Amino acid sequence: YPDFGSSFETYTDGDFLEMETLSPMVTLGPGDSVSHSERWGLFGGVPDVVDEGGVDRHVMPLVRTFLGI
């Protein structure tokens, strides 16, 4: 992955939040191609999360269900 191994980057500016997903670095030859897919979900009723334990308890179960894992 570029940018110090990050798989995503975020940017905030008061009125908005931008999030970009990044794919692993690949070298392409002539005629080669690569794809990068994203899946997005929006969940309601999630309490404020203030630490990693909250992520584990409240966010990760939703992510696992969304991804079917």
ROKOLDREN-420489 format. One record per residue: residue number from 1; x negated, y, z of N, C-alpha, C in turn. Coordinates in pm, 1 decimal, padded with zeros to 6 digits. Layout:
BEGIN
- num; nx; ny; nz; cax; cay; caz; cx; cy; cz
- NUM; X; Y; Z; X; Y; Z; X; Y; Z
...
//
This chain:
BEGIN
- num; nx; ny; nz; cax; cay; caz; cx; cy; cz
- 1; -00083.5; -00118.4; 00000.0; 00000.0; 00000.0; 00000.0; -00087.8; 00124.5; 00000.0
- 2; -00043.9; 00227.8; -00070.8; -00118.7; 00353.2; -00066.7; -00096.9; 00424.4; 00066.2
- 3; -00162.6; 00533.5; 00083.4; -00140.9; 00620.6; 00199.9; -00154.8; 00546.1; 00332.4
- 4; -00270.7; 00489.9; 00354.5; -00305.9; 00426.0; 00482.4; -00219.3; 00305.7; 00515.6
- 5; -00173.0; 00232.3; 00416.0; -00097.0; 00110.1; 00438.7; 00050.1; 00129.5; 00469.6
- 6; 00102.5; 00249.8; 00450.2; 00243.4; 00277.1; 00481.3; 00335.5; 00222.7; 00373.6
- 7; 00447.5; 00164.5; 00414.4; 00545.7; 00116.7; 00317.2; 00656.0; 00220.2; 00294.6
- 8; 00654.0; 00330.3; 00371.3; 00747.7; 00440.0; 00346.8; 00688.3; 00569.4; 00401.3
- 9; 00741.0; 00681.3; 00352.2; 00702.1; 00813.3; 00399.1; 00827.9; 00894.9; 00421.9
- 10; 00824.9; 00985.0; 00519.3; 00937.7; 01074.7; 00542.6; 00889.7; 01218.5; 00545.1
- 11; 00981.0; 01308.8; 00514.4; 00954.9; 01452.0; 00519.3; 01081.1; 01518.8; 00570.8
- 12; 01067.1; 01610.2; 00665.4; 01182.8; 01684.1; 00715.6; 01155.2; 01834.1; 00703.5
- 13; 01264.3; 01908.6; 00682.6; 01253.0; 02052.9; 00670.6; 01382.2; 02117.7; 00720.1
- 14; 01412.5; 02103.2; 00845.0; 01528.3; 02169.0; 00905.0; 01663.0; 02126.3; 00849.3
- 15; 01684.7; 02145.3; 00720.1; 01814.4; 02118.1; 00659.8; 01825.1; 01980.9; 00594.5
- 16; 01713.6; 01910.7; 00579.7; 01723.1; 01781.5; 00512.1; 01611.5; 01688.3; 00556.5
- 17; 01631.5; 01562.2; 00523.9; 01534.6; 01456.1; 00549.2; 01514.2; 01381.0; 00418.9
- 18; 01389.3; 01360.1; 00382.4; 01357.0; 01285.1; 00261.7; 01282.9; 01158.7; 00301.9
- 19; 01318.0; 01046.2; 00241.4; 01247.8; 00921.7; 00267.7; 01212.4; 00856.3; 00135.6
- 20; 01087.4; 00816.5; 00121.8; 01040.1; 00746.8; 00002.4; 00988.4; 00610.5; 00042.4
- 21; 01028.4; 00507.4; -00030.6; 00967.1; 00376.8; -00009.3; 00849.9; 00362.6; -00104.8
- 22; 00747.8; 00291.5; -00061.1; 00627.3; 00271.0; -00140.5; 00606.5; 00122.3; -00162.2
- 23; 00564.0; 00086.3; -00279.2; 00535.8; -00054.2; -00307.3; 00387.4; -00081.6; -00287.1
- 24; 00351.2; -00208.5; -00276.4; 00208.6; -00240.8; -00272.1; 00140.5; -00192.2; -00400.4
- 25; 00013.8; -00162.0; -00390.0; -00064.2; -00121.1; -00506.4; -00082.9; -00241.1; -00599.3
- 26; -00066.5; -00218.7; -00727.4; -00089.3; -00322.2; -00827.7; -00167.6; -00261.4; -00943.6
- 27; -00241.5; -00345.6; -01011.3; -00310.3; -00304.2; -01133.0; -00236.2; -00363.6; -01250.7
- 28; -00194.9; -00278.5; -01342.9; -00120.0; -00323.7; -01459.2; -00207.2; -00315.8; -01583.5
- 29; -00196.8; -00418.7; -01663.3; -00264.0; -00419.6; -01792.3; -00167.8; -00374.7; -01900.3
- 30; -00216.0; -00358.6; -02020.8; -00128.6; -00321.0; -02132.1; -00011.3; -00418.0; -02146.1
- 31; 00108.6; -00363.7; -02152.6; 00228.7; -00445.2; -02168.0; 00283.8; -00502.6; -02038.4
- 32; 00211.0; -00490.7; -01926.1; 00259.8; -00539.6; -01797.0; 00363.5; -00443.2; -01740.8
- 33; 00443.2; -00492.5; -01648.2; 00539.7; -00406.9; -01578.8; 00555.8; -00456.2; -01435.8
- 34; 00613.3; -00373.8; -01354.3; 00640.6; -00406.7; -01215.1; 00771.4; -00338.9; -01176.3
- 35; 00842.6; -00396.0; -01080.7; 00965.1; -00331.8; -01032.5; 00956.2; -00315.2; -00881.5
- 36; 01032.0; -00221.3; -00832.8; 01036.3; -00191.6; -00688.7; 01182.6; -00171.1; -00653.0
- 37; 01239.3; -00262.7; -00574.7; 01381.2; -00257.4; -00539.6; 01400.1; -00205.9; -00398.6
- 38; 01510.3; -00137.2; -00377.7; 01548.2; -00087.7; -00245.1; 01689.7; -00132.6; -00214.5
- 39; 01716.9; -00158.6; -00086.5; 01853.0; -00182.7; -00038.4; 01878.2; -00083.8; 00073.3
- 40; 01989.6; -00013.7; 00066.0; 02023.5; 00086.7; 00165.9; 02151.2; 00046.0; 00238.1
- 41; 02159.9; 00080.3; 00365.4; 02280.7; 00057.1; 00443.0; 02303.6; 00173.2; 00537.5
- 42; 02427.7; 00198.2; 00571.7; 02464.1; 00303.9; 00665.1; 02548.8; 00240.2; 00774.3
- 43; 02510.1; 00260.0; 00899.9; 02575.7; 00195.1; 01012.8; 02625.7; 00299.6; 01110.8
- 44; 02746.9; 00281.7; 01157.6; 02804.3; 00370.9; 01256.9; 02797.3; 00309.6; 01395.6
- 45; 02819.7; 00391.7; 01496.5; 02827.5; 00343.2; 01633.5; 02695.4; 00302.8; 01695.2
- 46; 02584.4; 00346.1; 01637.2; 02453.5; 00312.5; 01692.0; 02418.1; 00418.1; 01796.1
- 47; 02389.1; 00377.1; 01920.6; 02353.8; 00476.3; 02022.1; 02219.8; 00541.6; 01991.6
- 48; 02195.4; 00656.4; 02053.8; 02065.2; 00721.3; 02039.6; 01955.7; 00625.5; 02083.8
- 49; 01850.9; 00616.8; 02005.2; 01738.4; 00528.4; 02034.4; 01619.1; 00615.2; 02070.2
- 50; 01561.2; 00590.1; 02187.5; 01451.3; 00675.5; 02234.0; 01319.7; 00600.3; 02250.9
- 51; 01321.5; 00467.7; 02229.1; 01198.4; 00390.9; 02243.9; 01207.5; 00263.8; 02159.6
- 52; 01097.8; 00191.9; 02152.1; 01094.7; 00070.5; 02070.3; 01190.6; -00035.9; 02121.3
- 53; 01212.2; -00040.5; 02251.7; 01308.9; -00135.4; 02306.1; 01448.6; -00109.3; 02252.6
- 54; 01483.8; 00018.1; 02238.6; 01613.2; 00053.6; 02180.7; 01624.8; 00012.4; 02035.5
- 55; 01515.7; 00023.5; 01961.6; 01514.3; -00023.0; 01822.7; 01539.3; -00172.9; 01819.9
- 56; 01469.5; -00246.6; 01904.9; 01486.7; -00392.3; 01910.1; 01629.9; -00431.1; 01946.1
- 57; 01690.6; -00360.2; 02040.0; 01824.4; -00395.3; 02088.6; 01936.1; -00350.0; 01995.4
- 58; 01923.9; -00229.2; 01939.5; 02037.0; -00169.2; 01868.9; 02022.7; -00163.1; 01717.5
- 59; 01901.5; -00151.2; 01667.3; 01882.1; -00133.1; 01523.8; 01848.6; -00264.8; 01453.3
- 60; 01754.3; -00338.6; 01507.5; 01709.0; -00459.8; 01438.9; 01819.1; -00562.7; 01417.3
- 61; 01913.8; -00583.5; 01511.1; 02023.0; -00677.4; 01480.6; 02104.5; -00634.5; 01358.2
- 62; 02124.6; -00503.6; 01341.1; 02196.7; -00454.1; 01224.0; 02116.6; -00478.0; 01096.2
- 63; 01986.8; -00454.5; 01102.9; 01900.6; -00475.5; 00987.2; 01900.7; -00622.9; 00948.0
- 64; 01887.7; -00711.5; 01046.0; 01885.4; -00855.1; 01016.0; 02016.0; -00900.6; 00952.3
- 65; 02127.7; -00851.9; 01005.0; 02258.5; -00887.9; 00948.5; 02269.3; -00834.1; 00805.9
- 66; 02227.9; -00709.5; 00785.3; 02233.5; -00648.2; 00653.5; 02150.9; -00726.4; 00551.2
- 67; 02033.1; -00771.4; 00593.5; 01944.3; -00846.0; 00503.7; 01974.9; -00995.3; 00497.7
- 68; 02063.4; -01041.3; 00586.5; 02098.2; -01182.9; 00586.4; 01989.1; -01272.6; 00642.3
- 69; 01915.0; -01221.1; 00741.7; 01808.5; -01300.8; 00801.3; 01833.6; -01321.9; 00949.7
//
